[in-house]
Amino acid sequence: MSESLAETIQKTLAPLATPDVRELKVLVASLQERIEQPFDPRGENSGSQFESRMAAFREFTTQSKLASARILASINERVAVLEARQ
């Protein structure tokens, strides 16, 4: 039974990406909770509400970039190993 290169790569990368994808799902859920809170632009706390939401968005953006970088680093490492085997 011969596996295609795509199947081999998929089997190699799946365990690496799964934990990071779960982490991103948690971050997205957290961001959604913060964004879905009622927002009254005329309220006395509207400035602080806006800043809080922007901070949450910046945190999410940073965390997602870090998770993406970890995933890509793992993929690059695995690809290098596969290339070395050929």
Summary of the structure (lengths in Angstrom):
residues: 86
radius of gyration: 19.7
end to end distance: 18.3
largest distance: 68.3
contacts: 191
relative contact order: 0.15
helix: 83%
strand: 0%
